Amino acid sequence: WETRALAPCPVTCGGGRVLLAVRCVRLDRGHPVPLPHSKCGPEPRPSSLEVCSPEPCPARWRYKLAACSVSCGGGVVQRILYCARAHGEDDDEEILLDTQCQGLPRPELQEACSLEPCPP
């Protein structure tokens, strides 16, 4: 059996999955010659999915936004900071102790919001 990734890994850390092309081959003078799958019968066929970039993602500061202080005319919204590590392809993340993000640049604690003018 010969396997070949059909695309690069979609993530750089945290574990992704990549689709593999699986084919039965015979080497002829160092070159693979495709064969029918039945010719590789006694050997189990490899999976067509492979885990890639399994190393954990680095810790980083993340935030959730609280409610804006006003509905129009320009206000501020508080950022609720927390330390987390991404988990590969899904949007899931692992919450970490804040001490694991010490020394990393922290996002600002607030940002502007509802900048549109208020109606007369």
CNS distance restraints for C-alpha pairs under 8 A (distance, minus, plus):
assign (resid   1 and name CA) (resid  22 and name CA) 6.77 0.50 0.50
assign (resid   1 and name CA) (resid  23 and name CA) 5.69 0.50 0.50
assign (resid   1 and name CA) (resid  24 and name CA) 4.56 0.50 0.50
assign (resid   1 and name CA) (resid  25 and name CA) 6.03 0.50 0.50
assign (resid   1 and name CA) (resid  40 and name CA) 6.83 0.50 0.50
assign (resid   1 and name CA) (resid  45 and name CA) 6.98 0.50 0.50
assign (resid   1 and name CA) (resid  46 and name CA) 7.35 0.50 0.50
assign (resid   2 and name CA) (resid  22 and name CA) 5.77 0.50 0.50
assign (resid   2 and name CA) (resid  23 and name CA) 5.41 0.50 0.50
assign (resid   2 and name CA) (resid  24 and name CA) 6.17 0.50 0.50
assign (resid   2 and name CA) (resid  25 and name CA) 6.54 0.50 0.50
assign (resid   3 and name CA) (resid  20 and name CA) 6.02 0.50 0.50
assign (resid   3 and name CA) (resid  21 and name CA) 5.50 0.50 0.50
assign (resid   3 and name CA) (resid  22 and name CA) 4.61 0.50 0.50
assign (resid   3 and name CA) (resid  23 and name CA) 6.61 0.50 0.50
assign (resid   3 and name CA) (resid  46 and name CA) 7.81 0.50 0.50
assign (resid   4 and name CA) (resid  20 and name CA) 5.31 0.50 0.50
assign (resid   4 and name CA) (resid  21 and name CA) 5.17 0.50 0.50
assign (resid   4 and name CA) (resid  22 and name CA) 6.77 0.50 0.50
assign (resid   5 and name CA) (resid  18 and name CA) 6.57 0.50 0.50
assign (resid   5 and name CA) (resid  19 and name CA) 6.01 0.50 0.50
assign (resid   5 and name CA) (resid  20 and name CA) 4.45 0.50 0.50
assign (resid   5 and name CA) (resid  21 and name CA) 6.27 0.50 0.50
assign (resid   6 and name CA) (resid  18 and name CA) 7.30 0.50 0.50
assign (resid   6 and name CA) (resid  19 and name CA) 5.77 0.50 0.50
assign (resid   6 and name CA) (resid  20 and name CA) 5.50 0.50 0.50
assign (resid   6 and name CA) (resid  21 and name CA) 6.26 0.50 0.50
assign (resid   7 and name CA) (resid  18 and name CA) 6.69 0.50 0.50
assign (resid   7 and name CA) (resid  19 and name CA) 7.06 0.50 0.50
assign (resid   8 and name CA) (resid  18 and name CA) 7.12 0.50 0.50
assign (resid   9 and name CA) (resid  16 and name CA) 6.51 0.50 0.50
assign (resid   9 and name CA) (resid  17 and name CA) 6.76 0.50 0.50
assign (resid   9 and name CA) (resid  18 and name CA) 5.70 0.50 0.50
assign (resid   9 and name CA) (resid  52 and name CA) 6.05 0.50 0.50
assign (resid   9 and name CA) (resid  53 and name CA) 7.13 0.50 0.50
assign (resid  10 and name CA) (resid  16 and name CA) 6.32 0.50 0.50
assign (resid  10 and name CA) (resid  17 and name CA) 7.41 0.50 0.50
assign (resid  10 and name CA) (resid  18 and name CA) 7.36 0.50 0.50
assign (resid  10 and name CA) (resid  89 and name CA) 7.10 0.50 0.50
assign (resid  11 and name CA) (resid  15 and name CA) 7.07 0.50 0.50
assign (resid  11 and name CA) (resid  16 and name CA) 5.77 0.50 0.50
assign (resid  11 and name CA) (resid  52 and name CA) 7.97 0.50 0.50
assign (resid  11 and name CA) (resid  53 and name CA) 6.73 0.50 0.50
assign (resid  11 and name CA) (resid  88 and name CA) 5.85 0.50 0.50
assign (resid  11 and name CA) (resid  89 and name CA) 6.33 0.50 0.50
assign (resid  12 and name CA) (resid  53 and name CA) 5.66 0.50 0.50
assign (resid  12 and name CA) (resid  88 and name CA) 7.64 0.50 0.50
assign (resid  13 and name CA) (resid  53 and name CA) 4.94 0.50 0.50
assign (resid  13 and name CA) (resid  54 and name CA) 5.93 0.50 0.50
assign (resid  13 and name CA) (resid  55 and name CA) 5.44 0.50 0.50
assign (resid  13 and name CA) (resid  56 and name CA) 5.71 0.50 0.50
assign (resid  13 and name CA) (resid  57 and name CA) 4.97 0.50 0.50
assign (resid  13 and name CA) (resid  87 and name CA) 7.63 0.50 0.50
assign (resid  13 and name CA) (resid  88 and name CA) 5.84 0.50 0.50
assign (resid  14 and name CA) (resid  53 and name CA) 6.44 0.50 0.50
assign (resid  14 and name CA) (resid  54 and name CA) 5.25 0.50 0.50
assign (resid  14 and name CA) (resid  55 and name CA) 5.61 0.50 0.50
assign (resid  14 and name CA) (resid  56 and name CA) 4.62 0.50 0.50
assign (resid  14 and name CA) (resid  57 and name CA) 5.14 0.50 0.50
assign (resid  14 and name CA) (resid  86 and name CA) 6.55 0.50 0.50
assign (resid  14 and name CA) (resid  87 and name CA) 4.61 0.50 0.50
assign (resid  14 and name CA) (resid  88 and name CA) 4.00 0.50 0.50
assign (resid  14 and name CA) (resid  89 and name CA) 7.71 0.50 0.50
assign (resid  15 and name CA) (resid  51 and name CA) 6.34 0.50 0.50
assign (resid  15 and name CA) (resid  52 and name CA) 5.67 0.50 0.50
assign (resid  15 and name CA) (resid  53 and name CA) 5.04 0.50 0.50
assign (resid  15 and name CA) (resid  54 and name CA) 3.96 0.50 0.50
assign (resid  15 and name CA) (resid  55 and name CA) 6.75 0.50 0.50
assign (resid  15 and name CA) (resid  56 and name CA) 7.55 0.50 0.50
assign (resid  15 and name CA) (resid  87 and name CA) 6.82 0.50 0.50
assign (resid  15 and name CA) (resid  88 and name CA) 4.79 0.50 0.50
assign (resid  15 and name CA) (resid  89 and name CA) 7.12 0.50 0.50
assign (resid  16 and name CA) (resid  51 and name CA) 5.66 0.50 0.50
assign (resid  16 and name CA) (resid  52 and name CA) 5.19 0.50 0.50
assign (resid  16 and name CA) (resid  53 and name CA) 6.26 0.50 0.50
assign (resid  16 and name CA) (resid  54 and name CA) 7.01 0.50 0.50
assign (resid  16 and name CA) (resid  88 and name CA) 5.43 0.50 0.50
assign (resid  16 and name CA) (resid  89 and name CA) 5.53 0.50 0.50
assign (resid  17 and name CA) (resid  49 and name CA) 6.35 0.50 0.50
assign (resid  17 and name CA) (resid  50 and name CA) 5.49 0.50 0.50
assign (resid  17 and name CA) (resid  51 and name CA) 4.58 0.50 0.50
assign (resid  17 and name CA) (resid  52 and name CA) 5.69 0.50 0.50
assign (resid  18 and name CA) (resid  49 and name CA) 5.70 0.50 0.50
assign (resid  18 and name CA) (resid  50 and name CA) 5.43 0.50 0.50
assign (resid  18 and name CA) (resid  51 and name CA) 6.52 0.50 0.50
assign (resid  18 and name CA) (resid  52 and name CA) 6.74 0.50 0.50
assign (resid  19 and name CA) (resid  48 and name CA) 5.78 0.50 0.50
assign (resid  19 and name CA) (resid  49 and name CA) 4.78 0.50 0.50
assign (resid  19 and name CA) (resid  50 and name CA) 6.61 0.50 0.50
assign (resid  20 and name CA) (resid  47 and name CA) 7.80 0.50 0.50
assign (resid  20 and name CA) (resid  48 and name CA) 4.72 0.50 0.50
assign (resid  20 and name CA) (resid  49 and name CA) 5.70 0.50 0.50
assign (resid  20 and name CA) (resid  50 and name CA) 7.00 0.50 0.50
assign (resid  21 and name CA) (resid  48 and name CA) 6.49 0.50 0.50
assign (resid  22 and name CA) (resid  45 and name CA) 7.97 0.50 0.50
assign (resid  22 and name CA) (resid  46 and name CA) 7.14 0.50 0.50
assign (resid  22 and name CA) (resid  47 and name CA) 7.95 0.50 0.50
assign (resid  22 and name CA) (resid  48 and name CA) 6.44 0.50 0.50
assign (resid  23 and name CA) (resid  34 and name CA) 7.00 0.50 0.50
assign (resid  23 and name CA) (resid  35 and name CA) 7.73 0.50 0.50
assign (resid  23 and name CA) (resid  37 and name CA) 6.98 0.50 0.50
assign (resid  24 and name CA) (resid  34 and name CA) 5.90 0.50 0.50
assign (resid  24 and name CA) (resid  35 and name CA) 5.31 0.50 0.50
assign (resid  24 and name CA) (resid  36 and name CA) 6.38 0.50 0.50
assign (resid  24 and name CA) (resid  37 and name CA) 5.37 0.50 0.50
assign (resid  24 and name CA) (resid  39 and name CA) 7.21 0.50 0.50
assign (resid  24 and name CA) (resid  40 and name CA) 5.94 0.50 0.50
assign (resid  25 and name CA) (resid  32 and name CA) 5.60 0.50 0.50
assign (resid  25 and name CA) (resid  33 and name CA) 5.18 0.50 0.50
assign (resid  25 and name CA) (resid  34 and name CA) 4.37 0.50 0.50
assign (resid  25 and name CA) (resid  35 and name CA) 5.18 0.50 0.50
assign (resid  25 and name CA) (resid  40 and name CA) 7.97 0.50 0.50
assign (resid  26 and name CA) (resid  32 and name CA) 5.51 0.50 0.50
assign (resid  26 and name CA) (resid  33 and name CA) 5.13 0.50 0.50
assign (resid  26 and name CA) (resid  34 and name CA) 6.55 0.50 0.50
assign (resid  26 and name CA) (resid  35 and name CA) 6.87 0.50 0.50
assign (resid  27 and name CA) (resid  31 and name CA) 5.24 0.50 0.50
assign (resid  27 and name CA) (resid  32 and name CA) 4.47 0.50 0.50
assign (resid  27 and name CA) (resid  33 and name CA) 6.01 0.50 0.50
assign (resid  28 and name CA) (resid  32 and name CA) 6.21 0.50 0.50
assign (resid  28 and name CA) (resid  33 and name CA) 6.60 0.50 0.50
assign (resid  35 and name CA) (resid  39 and name CA) 6.50 0.50 0.50
assign (resid  36 and name CA) (resid  40 and name CA) 7.69 0.50 0.50
assign (resid  37 and name CA) (resid  41 and name CA) 6.72 0.50 0.50
assign (resid  40 and name CA) (resid  44 and name CA) 7.94 0.50 0.50
assign (resid  40 and name CA) (resid  45 and name CA) 7.87 0.50 0.50
assign (resid  41 and name CA) (resid  45 and name CA) 7.94 0.50 0.50
assign (resid  56 and name CA) (resid  85 and name CA) 7.81 0.50 0.50
assign (resid  56 and name CA) (resid  87 and name CA) 7.56 0.50 0.50
assign (resid  57 and name CA) (resid  85 and name CA) 5.76 0.50 0.50
assign (resid  57 and name CA) (resid  86 and name CA) 5.84 0.50 0.50
assign (resid  57 and name CA) (resid  87 and name CA) 6.98 0.50 0.50
assign (resid  57 and name CA) (resid  88 and name CA) 7.71 0.50 0.50
assign (resid  58 and name CA) (resid  85 and name CA) 5.91 0.50 0.50
assign (resid  58 and name CA) (resid  86 and name CA) 7.73 0.50 0.50
assign (resid  59 and name CA) (resid  83 and name CA) 6.60 0.50 0.50
assign (resid  59 and name CA) (resid  84 and name CA) 5.47 0.50 0.50
assign (resid  59 and name CA) (resid  85 and name CA) 4.67 0.50 0.50
assign (resid  59 and name CA) (resid  86 and name CA) 7.84 0.50 0.50
assign (resid  59 and name CA) (resid  96 and name CA) 7.66 0.50 0.50
assign (resid  59 and name CA) (resid 100 and name CA) 6.68 0.50 0.50
assign (resid  59 and name CA) (resid 101 and name CA) 6.07 0.50 0.50
assign (resid  60 and name CA) (resid  83 and name CA) 5.68 0.50 0.50
assign (resid  60 and name CA) (resid  84 and name CA) 5.68 0.50 0.50
assign (resid  60 and name CA) (resid  85 and name CA) 6.36 0.50 0.50
assign (resid  60 and name CA) (resid 101 and name CA) 5.88 0.50 0.50
assign (resid  60 and name CA) (resid 104 and name CA) 7.07 0.50 0.50
assign (resid  61 and name CA) (resid  81 and name CA) 6.63 0.50 0.50
assign (resid  61 and name CA) (resid  82 and name CA) 5.78 0.50 0.50
assign (resid  61 and name CA) (resid  83 and name CA) 4.64 0.50 0.50
assign (resid  61 and name CA) (resid  84 and name CA) 6.38 0.50 0.50
assign (resid  61 and name CA) (resid 101 and name CA) 6.48 0.50 0.50
assign (resid  61 and name CA) (resid 104 and name CA) 7.54 0.50 0.50
assign (resid  61 and name CA) (resid 105 and name CA) 7.71 0.50 0.50
assign (resid  61 and name CA) (resid 106 and name CA) 6.22 0.50 0.50
assign (resid  61 and name CA) (resid 107 and name CA) 7.16 0.50 0.50
assign (resid  62 and name CA) (resid  81 and name CA) 5.75 0.50 0.50
assign (resid  62 and name CA) (resid  82 and name CA) 5.43 0.50 0.50
assign (resid  62 and name CA) (resid  83 and name CA) 5.97 0.50 0.50
assign (resid  62 and name CA) (resid  84 and name CA) 6.54 0.50 0.50
assign (resid  62 and name CA) (resid 107 and name CA) 7.88 0.50 0.50
assign (resid  63 and name CA) (resid  79 and name CA) 5.76 0.50 0.50
assign (resid  63 and name CA) (resid  80 and name CA) 5.16 0.50 0.50
assign (resid  63 and name CA) (resid  81 and name CA) 4.35 0.50 0.50
assign (resid  63 and name CA) (resid  82 and name CA) 5.91 0.50 0.50
assign (resid  64 and name CA) (resid  79 and name CA) 5.78 0.50 0.50
assign (resid  64 and name CA) (resid  80 and name CA) 5.20 0.50 0.50
assign (resid  64 and name CA) (resid  81 and name CA) 6.79 0.50 0.50
assign (resid  65 and name CA) (resid  77 and name CA) 6.66 0.50 0.50
assign (resid  65 and name CA) (resid  78 and name CA) 6.07 0.50 0.50
assign (resid  65 and name CA) (resid  79 and name CA) 4.84 0.50 0.50
assign (resid  65 and name CA) (resid  80 and name CA) 6.17 0.50 0.50
assign (resid  66 and name CA) (resid  77 and name CA) 5.96 0.50 0.50
assign (resid  66 and name CA) (resid  78 and name CA) 5.44 0.50 0.50
assign (resid  66 and name CA) (resid  79 and name CA) 6.32 0.50 0.50
assign (resid  66 and name CA) (resid  80 and name CA) 7.02 0.50 0.50
assign (resid  67 and name CA) (resid  77 and name CA) 5.95 0.50 0.50
assign (resid  67 and name CA) (resid  78 and name CA) 7.43 0.50 0.50
assign (resid  68 and name CA) (resid  75 and name CA) 6.38 0.50 0.50
assign (resid  68 and name CA) (resid  76 and name CA) 5.70 0.50 0.50
assign (resid  68 and name CA) (resid  77 and name CA) 4.46 0.50 0.50
assign (resid  68 and name CA) (resid  78 and name CA) 7.59 0.50 0.50
assign (resid  68 and name CA) (resid 113 and name CA) 6.14 0.50 0.50
assign (resid  68 and name CA) (resid 114 and name CA) 7.11 0.50 0.50
assign (resid  69 and name CA) (resid  75 and name CA) 5.40 0.50 0.50
assign (resid  69 and name CA) (resid  76 and name CA) 5.59 0.50 0.50
assign (resid  69 and name CA) (resid  77 and name CA) 6.13 0.50 0.50
assign (resid  70 and name CA) (resid  74 and name CA) 6.92 0.50 0.50
assign (resid  70 and name CA) (resid  75 and name CA) 5.33 0.50 0.50
assign (resid  70 and name CA) (resid  76 and name CA) 7.62 0.50 0.50
assign (resid  70 and name CA) (resid 114 and name CA) 6.77 0.50 0.50
assign (resid  71 and name CA) (resid  75 and name CA) 7.79 0.50 0.50
assign (resid  71 and name CA) (resid 114 and name CA) 5.76 0.50 0.50
assign (resid  72 and name CA) (resid 114 and name CA) 4.84 0.50 0.50
assign (resid  72 and name CA) (resid 115 and name CA) 6.11 0.50 0.50
assign (resid  72 and name CA) (resid 116 and name CA) 5.63 0.50 0.50
assign (resid  72 and name CA) (resid 117 and name CA) 5.76 0.50 0.50
assign (resid  72 and name CA) (resid 118 and name CA) 5.03 0.50 0.50
assign (resid  73 and name CA) (resid 114 and name CA) 6.33 0.50 0.50
assign (resid  73 and name CA) (resid 115 and name CA) 5.40 0.50 0.50
assign (resid  73 and name CA) (resid 116 and name CA) 5.63 0.50 0.50
assign (resid  73 and name CA) (resid 117 and name CA) 4.53 0.50 0.50
assign (resid  73 and name CA) (resid 118 and name CA) 5.22 0.50 0.50
assign (resid  74 and name CA) (resid 112 and name CA) 6.77 0.50 0.50
assign (resid  74 and name CA) (resid 113 and name CA) 5.85 0.50 0.50
assign (resid  74 and name CA) (resid 114 and name CA) 5.03 0.50 0.50
assign (resid  74 and name CA) (resid 115 and name CA) 4.12 0.50 0.50
assign (resid  74 and name CA) (resid 116 and name CA) 6.79 0.50 0.50
assign (resid  74 and name CA) (resid 117 and name CA) 7.48 0.50 0.50
assign (resid  75 and name CA) (resid 112 and name CA) 5.76 0.50 0.50
assign (resid  75 and name CA) (resid 113 and name CA) 5.23 0.50 0.50
assign (resid  75 and name CA) (resid 114 and name CA) 6.03 0.50 0.50
assign (resid  75 and name CA) (resid 115 and name CA) 6.99 0.50 0.50
assign (resid  76 and name CA) (resid 110 and name CA) 6.34 0.50 0.50
assign (resid  76 and name CA) (resid 111 and name CA) 5.51 0.50 0.50
assign (resid  76 and name CA) (resid 112 and name CA) 4.59 0.50 0.50
assign (resid  76 and name CA) (resid 113 and name CA) 5.40 0.50 0.50
assign (resid  77 and name CA) (resid 110 and name CA) 5.44 0.50 0.50
assign (resid  77 and name CA) (resid 111 and name CA) 5.51 0.50 0.50
assign (resid  77 and name CA) (resid 112 and name CA) 6.33 0.50 0.50
assign (resid  77 and name CA) (resid 113 and name CA) 6.25 0.50 0.50
assign (resid  78 and name CA) (resid 109 and name CA) 5.97 0.50 0.50
assign (resid  78 and name CA) (resid 110 and name CA) 4.40 0.50 0.50
assign (resid  78 and name CA) (resid 111 and name CA) 6.78 0.50 0.50
assign (resid  79 and name CA) (resid 108 and name CA) 7.52 0.50 0.50
assign (resid  79 and name CA) (resid 109 and name CA) 5.09 0.50 0.50
assign (resid  79 and name CA) (resid 110 and name CA) 5.24 0.50 0.50
assign (resid  79 and name CA) (resid 111 and name CA) 7.48 0.50 0.50
assign (resid  80 and name CA) (resid 109 and name CA) 7.31 0.50 0.50
assign (resid  81 and name CA) (resid 107 and name CA) 7.84 0.50 0.50
assign (resid  81 and name CA) (resid 109 and name CA) 7.60 0.50 0.50
assign (resid  82 and name CA) (resid  95 and name CA) 7.42 0.50 0.50
assign (resid  82 and name CA) (resid  96 and name CA) 7.81 0.50 0.50
assign (resid  82 and name CA) (resid  98 and name CA) 6.54 0.50 0.50
assign (resid  83 and name CA) (resid  95 and name CA) 6.08 0.50 0.50
assign (resid  83 and name CA) (resid  96 and name CA) 5.31 0.50 0.50
assign (resid  83 and name CA) (resid  97 and name CA) 6.35 0.50 0.50
assign (resid  83 and name CA) (resid  98 and name CA) 5.24 0.50 0.50
assign (resid  83 and name CA) (resid 100 and name CA) 7.13 0.50 0.50
assign (resid  83 and name CA) (resid 101 and name CA) 5.88 0.50 0.50
assign (resid  84 and name CA) (resid  93 and name CA) 6.34 0.50 0.50
assign (resid  84 and name CA) (resid  94 and name CA) 5.43 0.50 0.50
assign (resid  84 and name CA) (resid  95 and name CA) 4.41 0.50 0.50
assign (resid  84 and name CA) (resid  96 and name CA) 5.09 0.50 0.50
assign (resid  85 and name CA) (resid  93 and name CA) 5.56 0.50 0.50
assign (resid  85 and name CA) (resid  94 and name CA) 5.21 0.50 0.50
assign (resid  85 and name CA) (resid  95 and name CA) 6.64 0.50 0.50
assign (resid  85 and name CA) (resid  96 and name CA) 7.16 0.50 0.50
assign (resid  86 and name CA) (resid  91 and name CA) 7.44 0.50 0.50
assign (resid  86 and name CA) (resid  92 and name CA) 6.53 0.50 0.50
assign (resid  86 and name CA) (resid  93 and name CA) 4.47 0.50 0.50
assign (resid  86 and name CA) (resid  94 and name CA) 6.46 0.50 0.50
assign (resid  87 and name CA) (resid  91 and name CA) 7.09 0.50 0.50
assign (resid  87 and name CA) (resid  92 and name CA) 5.70 0.50 0.50
assign (resid  87 and name CA) (resid  93 and name CA) 5.29 0.50 0.50
assign (resid  87 and name CA) (resid  94 and name CA) 7.15 0.50 0.50
assign (resid  96 and name CA) (resid 100 and name CA) 6.67 0.50 0.50
assign (resid  97 and name CA) (resid 101 and name CA) 7.66 0.50 0.50
assign (resid  98 and name CA) (resid 102 and name CA) 6.70 0.50 0.50
